[in-house]
Structures are given as structure tokens and as C-alpha cells.
Amino acid sequence: MLKPIIIANWKLNGNKVLVNKFIKKINNDYEKYFKKSTVIISPPMIYIEYMKKFMKNLKLSFAAQNVDYNYQGAFTGEISTYMIQEIGAKYIILGHSERRKHHFENNSLIAKKFYCTKINNLIPILCIGETENEKKSGLTENILTKQIDKIFLICGKNAFHNTLIAYEPIWAIGTGNNASPILINRTLKFIKNYIIFKSENTDIKFYMQYGGSVSTENIKDIICQKNVDGVLIGSGSLNYKNFLEMIKISSKN
Ligand code: PEP
């Protein structure tokens, strides 16, 4: 059976003190608890190389939280896929609702980033999801398909092969109001079927995550849903004790 995939998105949080604490604790706990899950940590980009260096014997992966689709040149402040590869990250989180909202990233820009992530052999973790109003208006599936369609348009039929897709309803992120396990399962099933249909390939391999106020209280009921391969945890992943507890719970399934 597939190991649960646990992604920790630190967002714009943390410092060297927190990083060192995680390194020390993970080095200690890895053998006993982490091996039963696929753990991907996404700290702010500048800490990835440092964390990797001091956790070098562990099979833990890292994700960048953003990338530019340009490879080099006069793009002040940006970071390319080559640089992300060089520091040893394997994944890139794309389309997070916070980047859509605060950095005005639209579906076309996200699709360009997705394309360049894939052709450079990094793995996209694509976040998609609807707002509360869209949900209330019954537009969830419409919004999700629009977010997915742009990726197909720019990246082609095989776009989603070997990628991760995180259903992250915006109303659930950072609110303490997670989507119910039944809704998560139903929505992930919809996304999965839609991607298989558009790919015209029933053998296509991709992995489905849920994100939005995942906690030690709700992870057990979420992770056991048929269509859930793993979870994306935001603020709850910053507290090591919490994070470890969630890893322990999910690996017991
Ligand atoms: C996220 O950052 O994608 C997220 C799901 O955050 P939180 O777990 O804090 O809701």
C-alpha cells in the first residue's frame, strides 16, 4: 500500500532556531516514525539547503513554495527551477491560494510555472480550490475544472502524470474549519475522474492531497478516505510535537 504523503507548508514562517529544532528532532525520530510516511517539508526556500545538509542520511524530501518560469536573466527577486534543483528540492508547490490572492497569480501563470517545473524534472504540487462564495453558489466543480483545464491546455495530455494535486478549499485554509471527510473524498474523486478523462489515459499516475485546517483531531478521519493519498498541512506543521503526532496518526492507517 502507498505510504501516506505528508506535506508541511511552513509558508513565510520560521527562522534558524525553528529549523535547527526540526533538524535535531527529525534526526532523532526518523527511524521510528517518519519511515512509514512520505514526508515533504516546504520551509522558506533559503532554509532548504541547510536542512538537507544536516538531515543528509534521511529519505525526506523538500518542496519550494514558488518558482519563476524564466530560467535566468533580468528578473529581480525570482528563483528558477535550475536553482531549486541545485539546492536539492524535488517538489514545487504551485497555485497556492495565498499566491493567487496576494501575488495575483492566475491560472495561465500557474500553468506556465507547472510546465517549466515538469520539463525540468521537478514535481509540481498543484493546489486548487474554491472560495466560500463559490462553494455557496454551487460553483466548486466549475472552478476546479477551470484551474485544471489551463494546465492541460499549456502542458498537454500527460500534464498530470507523476504530480501531486492538493484540493485546498480556500474557506478551509487557516480557518480551523476543515472540509468534512465525506466532502473531501467526493471532491477528490471528482478531480481524479476529471483528470483521467482529460488525459484519456486510465493508467496515468498522480497523487491526491487534501489541505485546509488539518489537525491532530481530524487527520485520522481524513487520511483514511479512499481517494486521499495524503495531506498538506500549513500552520499545524510548524509545531514539531503536533506535526509528529499527525505523522504518527496517519501512518497507523
Ligand atoms: C496551506 O497552507 O496550504 C494550509 C492548508 O494551511 P492550514 O493547514 O494552516 O489551513
py3Dmol code that shows the C-alpha trace and the ligand (Angstrom):
import py3Dmol

protein = """\
ATOM      1  CA  MET A   1       0.000   0.000   0.000  1.00  0.00           C
ATOM      2  CA  LEU A   2       1.069   3.570  -0.716  1.00  0.00           C
ATOM      3  CA  LYS A   3       2.593   5.382   2.255  1.00  0.00           C
ATOM      4  CA  PRO A   4       0.636   8.486   3.281  1.00  0.00           C
ATOM      5  CA  ILE A   5       2.161  11.644   1.810  1.00  0.00           C
ATOM      6  CA  ILE A   6       2.518  14.360   4.416  1.00  0.00           C
ATOM      7  CA  ILE A   7       3.457  17.830   3.173  1.00  0.00           C
ATOM      8  CA  ALA A   8       4.439  20.562   5.615  1.00  0.00           C
ATOM      9  CA  ASN A   9       3.970  24.047   4.182  1.00  0.00           C
ATOM     10  CA  TRP A  10       5.693  26.497   6.506  1.00  0.00           C
ATOM     11  CA  LYS A  11       4.662  29.492   4.378  1.00  0.00           C
ATOM     12  CA  LEU A  12       6.510  32.680   5.447  1.00  0.00           C
ATOM     13  CA  ASN A  13       7.310  31.347   8.909  1.00  0.00           C
ATOM     14  CA  GLY A  14      10.279  30.009  10.801  1.00  0.00           C
ATOM     15  CA  ASN A  15      13.829  31.028  11.491  1.00  0.00           C
ATOM     16  CA  LYS A  16      17.162  29.327  12.194  1.00  0.00           C
ATOM     17  CA  VAL A  17      16.023  28.396  15.697  1.00  0.00           C
ATOM     18  CA  LEU A  18      12.995  26.519  14.365  1.00  0.00           C
ATOM     19  CA  VAL A  19      14.985  24.985  11.525  1.00  0.00           C
ATOM     20  CA  ASN A  20      17.620  23.663  13.957  1.00  0.00           C
ATOM     21  CA  LYS A  21      14.931  22.292  16.231  1.00  0.00           C
ATOM     22  CA  PHE A  22      13.330  20.390  13.354  1.00  0.00           C
ATOM     23  CA  ILE A  23      16.683  19.035  12.177  1.00  0.00           C
ATOM     24  CA  LYS A  24      17.554  17.747  15.643  1.00  0.00           C
ATOM     25  CA  LYS A  25      14.150  16.229  16.333  1.00  0.00           C
ATOM     26  CA  ILE A  26      13.720  14.641  12.905  1.00  0.00           C
ATOM     27  CA  ASN A  27      17.202  13.135  13.049  1.00  0.00           C
ATOM     28  CA  ASN A  28      16.133  11.596  16.332  1.00  0.00           C
ATOM     29  CA  ASP A  29      12.664  10.411  15.348  1.00  0.00           C
ATOM     30  CA  TYR A  30      13.131   9.473  11.699  1.00  0.00           C
ATOM     31  CA  GLU A  31      13.800   5.745  12.061  1.00  0.00           C
ATOM     32  CA  LYS A  32      10.934   5.207  14.448  1.00  0.00           C
ATOM     33  CA  TYR A  33       8.186   7.388  12.999  1.00  0.00           C
ATOM     34  CA  PHE A  34       8.970   9.017   9.658  1.00  0.00           C
ATOM     35  CA  LYS A  35       9.784   5.952   7.583  1.00  0.00           C
ATOM     36  CA  LYS A  36       6.165   4.865   7.398  1.00  0.00           C
ATOM     37  CA  SER A  37       5.183   8.051   5.553  1.00  0.00           C
ATOM     38  CA  THR A  38       6.471  10.063   2.614  1.00  0.00           C
ATOM     39  CA  VAL A  39       7.287  13.367   4.269  1.00  0.00           C
ATOM     40  CA  ILE A  40       7.867  16.524   2.231  1.00  0.00           C
ATOM     41  CA  ILE A  41       8.924  19.683   4.026  1.00  0.00           C
ATOM     42  CA  SER A  42       8.467  23.086   2.471  1.00  0.00           C
ATOM     43  CA  PRO A  43      10.222  25.706   4.567  1.00  0.00           C
ATOM     44  CA  PRO A  44      11.047  29.124   3.130  1.00  0.00           C
ATOM     45  CA  MET A  45      13.377  28.414   0.217  1.00  0.00           C
ATOM     46  CA  ILE A  46      16.563  29.746   1.828  1.00  0.00           C
ATOM     47  CA  TYR A  47      16.462  27.071   4.539  1.00  0.00           C
ATOM     48  CA  ILE A  48      16.136  24.056   2.238  1.00  0.00           C
ATOM     49  CA  GLU A  49      19.825  23.529   1.514  1.00  0.00           C
ATOM     50  CA  TYR A  50      20.752  23.931   5.173  1.00  0.00           C
ATOM     51  CA  MET A  51      18.094  21.455   6.329  1.00  0.00           C
ATOM     52  CA  LYS A  52      19.062  18.992   3.643  1.00  0.00           C
ATOM     53  CA  LYS A  53      22.705  19.205   4.593  1.00  0.00           C
ATOM     54  CA  PHE A  54      22.083  18.336   8.216  1.00  0.00           C
ATOM     55  CA  MET A  55      19.488  15.654   7.524  1.00  0.00           C
ATOM     56  CA  LYS A  56      21.507  14.132   4.717  1.00  0.00           C
ATOM     57  CA  ASN A  57      21.028  10.488   5.580  1.00  0.00           C
ATOM     58  CA  LEU A  58      17.289  10.670   5.705  1.00  0.00           C
ATOM     59  CA  LYS A  59      14.864   9.979   2.894  1.00  0.00           C
ATOM     60  CA  LEU A  60      12.973  13.175   3.432  1.00  0.00           C
ATOM     61  CA  SER A  61      12.065  15.438   0.527  1.00  0.00           C
ATOM     62  CA  PHE A  62      11.825  19.183   0.191  1.00  0.00           C
ATOM     63  CA  ALA A  63       9.483  21.423  -1.733  1.00  0.00           C
ATOM     64  CA  ALA A  64       9.964  25.008  -2.810  1.00  0.00           C
ATOM     65  CA  GLN A  65       6.958  27.251  -2.248  1.00  0.00           C
ATOM     66  CA  ASN A  66       7.299  29.107  -5.538  1.00  0.00           C
ATOM     67  CA  VAL A  67       9.314  29.347  -8.742  1.00  0.00           C
ATOM     68  CA  ASP A  68       9.659  31.648 -11.720  1.00  0.00           C
ATOM     69  CA  TYR A  69       9.078  30.257 -15.202  1.00  0.00           C
ATOM     70  CA  ASN A  70      12.082  32.156 -16.557  1.00  0.00           C
ATOM     71  CA  TYR A  71      15.397  30.373 -16.339  1.00  0.00           C
ATOM     72  CA  GLN A  72      17.765  33.311 -15.962  1.00  0.00           C
ATOM     73  CA  GLY A  73      18.163  36.984 -16.709  1.00  0.00           C
ATOM     74  CA  ALA A  74      16.784  40.305 -15.549  1.00  0.00           C
ATOM     75  CA  PHE A  75      14.053  39.056 -13.229  1.00  0.00           C
ATOM     76  CA  THR A  76      14.970  40.613  -9.899  1.00  0.00           C
ATOM     77  CA  GLY A  77      13.854  38.654  -6.872  1.00  0.00           C
ATOM     78  CA  GLU A  78      12.984  35.481  -8.727  1.00  0.00           C
ATOM     79  CA  ILE A  79      14.294  31.914  -8.406  1.00  0.00           C
ATOM     80  CA  SER A  80      14.443  29.362 -11.227  1.00  0.00           C
ATOM     81  CA  THR A  81      13.821  25.632 -11.434  1.00  0.00           C
ATOM     82  CA  TYR A  82      17.574  25.123 -12.001  1.00  0.00           C
ATOM     83  CA  MET A  83      18.357  26.825  -8.704  1.00  0.00           C
ATOM     84  CA  ILE A  84      15.723  24.791  -6.909  1.00  0.00           C
ATOM     85  CA  GLN A  85      17.212  21.632  -8.365  1.00  0.00           C
ATOM     86  CA  GLU A  86      20.692  22.705  -7.338  1.00  0.00           C
ATOM     87  CA  ILE A  87      19.758  23.101  -3.675  1.00  0.00           C
ATOM     88  CA  GLY A  88      18.220  19.630  -3.699  1.00  0.00           C
ATOM     89  CA  ALA A  89      14.468  20.185  -3.595  1.00  0.00           C
ATOM     90  CA  LYS A  90      12.340  17.724  -5.522  1.00  0.00           C
ATOM     91  CA  TYR A  91       8.909  19.366  -5.464  1.00  0.00           C
ATOM     92  CA  ILE A  92       7.414  22.819  -6.027  1.00  0.00           C
ATOM     93  CA  ILE A  93       4.118  23.961  -4.543  1.00  0.00           C
ATOM     94  CA  LEU A  94       2.174  25.810  -7.240  1.00  0.00           C
ATOM     95  CA  GLY A  95      -1.145  27.594  -7.338  1.00  0.00           C
ATOM     96  CA  HIS A  96      -1.466  28.040  -3.589  1.00  0.00           C
ATOM     97  CA  SER A  97      -4.444  30.274  -2.875  1.00  0.00           C
ATOM     98  CA  GLU A  98      -2.211  32.681  -0.965  1.00  0.00           C
ATOM     99  CA  ARG A  99      -0.112  33.217  -4.094  1.00  0.00           C
ATOM    100  CA  ARG A 100      -3.245  33.528  -6.202  1.00  0.00           C
ATOM    101  CA  LYS A 101      -4.603  36.150  -3.802  1.00  0.00           C
ATOM    102  CA  HIS A 102      -1.599  38.155  -2.609  1.00  0.00           C
ATOM    103  CA  HIS A 103       0.609  37.802  -5.680  1.00  0.00           C
ATOM    104  CA  PHE A 104      -2.130  37.864  -8.294  1.00  0.00           C
ATOM    105  CA  GLU A 105      -1.195  34.529  -9.829  1.00  0.00           C
ATOM    106  CA  ASN A 106      -3.817  33.435 -12.344  1.00  0.00           C
ATOM    107  CA  ASN A 107      -4.396  30.051 -13.963  1.00  0.00           C
ATOM    108  CA  SER A 108      -2.239  30.930 -17.011  1.00  0.00           C
ATOM    109  CA  LEU A 109       0.768  31.959 -14.950  1.00  0.00           C
ATOM    110  CA  ILE A 110       0.422  28.887 -12.755  1.00  0.00           C
ATOM    111  CA  ALA A 111       0.239  26.674 -15.847  1.00  0.00           C
ATOM    112  CA  LYS A 112       3.472  28.215 -17.194  1.00  0.00           C
ATOM    113  CA  LYS A 113       5.194  27.512 -13.870  1.00  0.00           C
ATOM    114  CA  PHE A 114       3.771  23.986 -13.903  1.00  0.00           C
ATOM    115  CA  TYR A 115       5.151  23.401 -17.385  1.00  0.00           C
ATOM    116  CA  CYS A 116       8.628  24.541 -16.541  1.00  0.00           C
ATOM    117  CA  THR A 117       8.602  22.566 -13.272  1.00  0.00           C
ATOM    118  CA  LYS A 118       7.774  19.378 -15.151  1.00  0.00           C
ATOM    119  CA  ILE A 119      10.163  19.750 -18.042  1.00  0.00           C
ATOM    120  CA  ASN A 120      12.954  20.298 -15.558  1.00  0.00           C
ATOM    121  CA  ASN A 121      12.152  17.049 -13.771  1.00  0.00           C
ATOM    122  CA  LEU A 122      10.782  18.581 -10.618  1.00  0.00           C
ATOM    123  CA  ILE A 123       7.396  17.521  -9.303  1.00  0.00           C
ATOM    124  CA  PRO A 124       4.566  20.043  -9.065  1.00  0.00           C
ATOM    125  CA  ILE A 125       2.225  20.011  -6.095  1.00  0.00           C
ATOM    126  CA  LEU A 126      -0.700  21.833  -7.638  1.00  0.00           C
ATOM    127  CA  CYS A 127      -3.118  23.474  -5.200  1.00  0.00           C
ATOM    128  CA  ILE A 128      -6.655  24.068  -6.378  1.00  0.00           C
ATOM    129  CA  GLY A 129      -9.815  25.066  -4.563  1.00  0.00           C
ATOM    130  CA  GLU A 130     -12.811  27.332  -4.383  1.00  0.00           C
ATOM    131  CA  THR A 131     -13.766  30.304  -2.193  1.00  0.00           C
ATOM    132  CA  GLU A 132     -16.617  30.186   0.288  1.00  0.00           C
ATOM    133  CA  ASN A 133     -18.892  32.181  -2.034  1.00  0.00           C
ATOM    134  CA  GLU A 134     -18.115  29.919  -4.953  1.00  0.00           C
ATOM    135  CA  LYS A 135     -18.976  26.925  -2.799  1.00  0.00           C
ATOM    136  CA  LYS A 136     -22.250  28.518  -1.685  1.00  0.00           C
ATOM    137  CA  SER A 137     -23.124  29.239  -5.315  1.00  0.00           C
ATOM    138  CA  GLY A 138     -22.519  25.614  -6.274  1.00  0.00           C
ATOM    139  CA  LEU A 139     -19.504  26.526  -8.401  1.00  0.00           C
ATOM    140  CA  THR A 140     -16.897  24.241  -6.834  1.00  0.00           C
ATOM    141  CA  GLU A 141     -16.593  21.808  -9.745  1.00  0.00           C
ATOM    142  CA  ASN A 142     -16.647  24.630 -12.250  1.00  0.00           C
ATOM    143  CA  ILE A 143     -13.756  26.414 -10.513  1.00  0.00           C
ATOM    144  CA  LEU A 144     -11.727  23.223 -10.108  1.00  0.00           C
ATOM    145  CA  THR A 145     -12.080  22.253 -13.761  1.00  0.00           C
ATOM    146  CA  LYS A 146     -11.054  25.761 -14.877  1.00  0.00           C
ATOM    147  CA  GLN A 147      -7.928  25.527 -12.711  1.00  0.00           C
ATOM    148  CA  ILE A 148      -7.140  22.100 -14.162  1.00  0.00           C
ATOM    149  CA  ASP A 149      -8.009  22.902 -17.782  1.00  0.00           C
ATOM    150  CA  LYS A 150      -5.388  25.636 -18.080  1.00  0.00           C
ATOM    151  CA  ILE A 151      -2.711  23.131 -17.104  1.00  0.00           C
ATOM    152  CA  PHE A 152      -3.895  20.702 -19.788  1.00  0.00           C
ATOM    153  CA  LEU A 153      -4.001  23.492 -22.339  1.00  0.00           C
ATOM    154  CA  ILE A 154      -0.415  24.579 -21.738  1.00  0.00           C
ATOM    155  CA  CYS A 155       1.183  21.269 -20.738  1.00  0.00           C
ATOM    156  CA  GLY A 156      -0.690  18.719 -22.833  1.00  0.00           C
ATOM    157  CA  LYS A 157      -2.488  15.464 -22.129  1.00  0.00           C
ATOM    158  CA  ASN A 158       0.247  13.972 -19.951  1.00  0.00           C
ATOM    159  CA  ALA A 159       0.442  17.060 -17.775  1.00  0.00           C
ATOM    160  CA  PHE A 160      -0.566  15.395 -14.538  1.00  0.00           C
ATOM    161  CA  HIS A 161       1.499  12.240 -14.826  1.00  0.00           C
ATOM    162  CA  ASN A 162       3.689  11.928 -11.723  1.00  0.00           C
ATOM    163  CA  THR A 163       2.345  15.027  -9.997  1.00  0.00           C
ATOM    164  CA  LEU A 164       0.537  15.802  -6.763  1.00  0.00           C
ATOM    165  CA  ILE A 165      -2.752  17.652  -6.642  1.00  0.00           C
ATOM    166  CA  ALA A 166      -3.908  19.231  -3.427  1.00  0.00           C
ATOM    167  CA  TYR A 167      -7.577  20.085  -3.044  1.00  0.00           C
ATOM    168  CA  GLU A 168      -7.413  23.117  -0.778  1.00  0.00           C
ATOM    169  CA  PRO A 169     -10.771  24.840  -0.370  1.00  0.00           C
ATOM    170  CA  ILE A 170      -9.914  28.452   0.407  1.00  0.00           C
ATOM    171  CA  TRP A 171     -12.563  28.639   3.121  1.00  0.00           C
ATOM    172  CA  ALA A 172     -10.761  25.866   4.984  1.00  0.00           C
ATOM    173  CA  ILE A 173      -7.215  27.253   4.886  1.00  0.00           C
ATOM    174  CA  GLY A 174      -6.089  28.691   8.197  1.00  0.00           C
ATOM    175  CA  THR A 175      -9.671  28.926   9.478  1.00  0.00           C
ATOM    176  CA  GLY A 176      -9.875  25.864  11.717  1.00  0.00           C
ATOM    177  CA  ASN A 177     -12.869  24.896   9.589  1.00  0.00           C
ATOM    178  CA  ASN A 178     -11.748  21.823   7.653  1.00  0.00           C
ATOM    179  CA  ALA A 179     -13.847  20.270   4.906  1.00  0.00           C
ATOM    180  CA  SER A 180     -15.658  17.155   6.106  1.00  0.00           C
ATOM    181  CA  PRO A 181     -14.015  13.830   5.231  1.00  0.00           C
ATOM    182  CA  ILE A 182     -17.036  12.929   3.078  1.00  0.00           C
ATOM    183  CA  LEU A 183     -16.799  16.162   1.098  1.00  0.00           C
ATOM    184  CA  ILE A 184     -13.035  15.718   0.718  1.00  0.00           C
ATOM    185  CA  ASN A 185     -13.437  12.200  -0.602  1.00  0.00           C
ATOM    186  CA  ARG A 186     -16.202  13.200  -3.000  1.00  0.00           C
ATOM    187  CA  THR A 187     -14.284  16.205  -4.348  1.00  0.00           C
ATOM    188  CA  LEU A 188     -11.054  14.278  -4.778  1.00  0.00           C
ATOM    189  CA  LYS A 189     -12.955  11.577  -6.650  1.00  0.00           C
ATOM    190  CA  PHE A 190     -14.355  14.233  -8.958  1.00  0.00           C
ATOM    191  CA  ILE A 191     -10.879  15.716  -9.574  1.00  0.00           C
ATOM    192  CA  LYS A 192      -9.360  12.284 -10.139  1.00  0.00           C
ATOM    193  CA  ASN A 193     -12.020  11.213 -12.645  1.00  0.00           C
ATOM    194  CA  TYR A 194     -11.792  14.531 -14.454  1.00  0.00           C
ATOM    195  CA  ILE A 195      -8.029  14.259 -14.852  1.00  0.00           C
ATOM    196  CA  ILE A 196      -8.230  10.653 -16.052  1.00  0.00           C
ATOM    197  CA  PHE A 197     -10.957  11.651 -18.528  1.00  0.00           C
ATOM    198  CA  LYS A 198      -8.989  14.634 -19.899  1.00  0.00           C
ATOM    199  CA  SER A 199      -5.755  12.619 -20.055  1.00  0.00           C
ATOM    200  CA  GLU A 200      -7.504   9.873 -21.993  1.00  0.00           C
ATOM    201  CA  ASN A 201      -5.335   7.506 -20.020  1.00  0.00           C
ATOM    202  CA  THR A 202      -6.599   5.290 -17.216  1.00  0.00           C
ATOM    203  CA  ASP A 203      -3.019   4.334 -16.294  1.00  0.00           C
ATOM    204  CA  ILE A 204      -1.927   7.883 -15.505  1.00  0.00           C
ATOM    205  CA  LYS A 205      -0.293   8.137 -12.046  1.00  0.00           C
ATOM    206  CA  PHE A 206      -0.843  11.122  -9.799  1.00  0.00           C
ATOM    207  CA  TYR A 207      -1.462  11.598  -6.098  1.00  0.00           C
ATOM    208  CA  MET A 208      -4.291  13.366  -4.322  1.00  0.00           C
ATOM    209  CA  GLN A 209      -3.858  15.512  -1.223  1.00  0.00           C
ATOM    210  CA  TYR A 210      -6.241  17.456   0.965  1.00  0.00           C
ATOM    211  CA  GLY A 211      -5.230  20.722   2.651  1.00  0.00           C
ATOM    212  CA  GLY A 212      -7.146  23.104   4.921  1.00  0.00           C
ATOM    213  CA  SER A 213      -7.005  23.138   8.722  1.00  0.00           C
ATOM    214  CA  VAL A 214      -5.706  19.582   9.035  1.00  0.00           C
ATOM    215  CA  SER A 215      -5.007  18.903  12.705  1.00  0.00           C
ATOM    216  CA  THR A 216      -4.289  16.139  15.189  1.00  0.00           C
ATOM    217  CA  GLU A 217      -8.057  15.979  15.804  1.00  0.00           C
ATOM    218  CA  ASN A 218      -9.206  15.453  12.221  1.00  0.00           C
ATOM    219  CA  ILE A 219      -6.296  13.812  10.369  1.00  0.00           C
ATOM    220  CA  LYS A 220      -7.344  10.267  11.231  1.00  0.00           C
ATOM    221  CA  ASP A 221     -10.754  10.622   9.579  1.00  0.00           C
ATOM    222  CA  ILE A 222      -9.326  12.455   6.556  1.00  0.00           C
ATOM    223  CA  ILE A 223      -6.398  10.207   5.766  1.00  0.00           C
ATOM    224  CA  CYS A 224      -8.495   7.027   5.741  1.00  0.00           C
ATOM    225  CA  GLN A 225     -10.726   8.273   2.903  1.00  0.00           C
ATOM    226  CA  LYS A 226     -10.428   6.191  -0.241  1.00  0.00           C
ATOM    227  CA  ASN A 227      -9.312   8.997  -2.535  1.00  0.00           C
ATOM    228  CA  VAL A 228      -6.904  10.665  -0.111  1.00  0.00           C
ATOM    229  CA  ASP A 229      -3.231   9.836  -0.662  1.00  0.00           C
ATOM    230  CA  GLY A 230      -2.050  12.407   1.845  1.00  0.00           C
ATOM    231  CA  VAL A 231      -2.446  15.838   3.373  1.00  0.00           C
ATOM    232  CA  LEU A 232      -0.925  19.272   3.046  1.00  0.00           C
ATOM    233  CA  ILE A 233      -0.532  20.869   6.467  1.00  0.00           C
ATOM    234  CA  GLY A 234       0.064  24.591   6.897  1.00  0.00           C
ATOM    235  CA  SER A 235       0.259  26.208  10.319  1.00  0.00           C
ATOM    236  CA  GLY A 236      -0.164  22.867  12.103  1.00  0.00           C
ATOM    237  CA  SER A 237       3.186  21.726  10.748  1.00  0.00           C
ATOM    238  CA  LEU A 238       5.164  24.468  12.477  1.00  0.00           C
ATOM    239  CA  ASN A 239       4.780  22.930  15.897  1.00  0.00           C
ATOM    240  CA  TYR A 240       7.041  19.874  15.885  1.00  0.00           C
ATOM    241  CA  LYS A 241       5.085  17.959  18.519  1.00  0.00           C
ATOM    242  CA  ASN A 242       1.868  18.463  16.568  1.00  0.00           C
ATOM    243  CA  PHE A 243       3.499  17.589  13.294  1.00  0.00           C
ATOM    244  CA  LEU A 244       4.992  14.378  14.659  1.00  0.00           C
ATOM    245  CA  GLU A 245       1.657  13.408  16.163  1.00  0.00           C
ATOM    246  CA  MET A 246      -0.010  13.823  12.762  1.00  0.00           C
ATOM    247  CA  ILE A 247       2.672  11.670  11.140  1.00  0.00           C
ATOM    248  CA  LYS A 248       2.167   9.007  13.792  1.00  0.00           C
ATOM    249  CA  ILE A 249      -1.626   9.008  13.362  1.00  0.00           C
ATOM    250  CA  SER A 250      -1.536   8.883   9.570  1.00  0.00           C
ATOM    251  CA  SER A 251       0.957   6.043   9.450  1.00  0.00           C
ATOM    252  CA  LYS A 252      -1.331   3.871  11.590  1.00  0.00           C
ATOM    253  CA  ASN A 253      -3.968   3.671   8.873  1.00  0.00           C
TER     254      ASN A 253
END
"""
ligand_1 = """\
10
PEP
C -1.893 25.540 3.482
O -1.020 26.331 3.764
O -1.983 25.124 2.332
C -2.830 25.091 4.517
C -3.592 24.055 4.249
O -2.824 25.771 5.670
P -3.558 25.357 7.044
O -3.206 23.922 7.319
O -2.981 26.291 8.054
O -5.023 25.532 6.867
"""
view = py3Dmol.view(width=600, height=400)
view.addModel(protein, "pdb")
view.setStyle({"model": 0}, {"cartoon": {"style": "trace"}})
view.addModel(ligand_1, "xyz")
view.setStyle({"model": 1}, {"stick": {}})
view.zoomTo()
view.show()
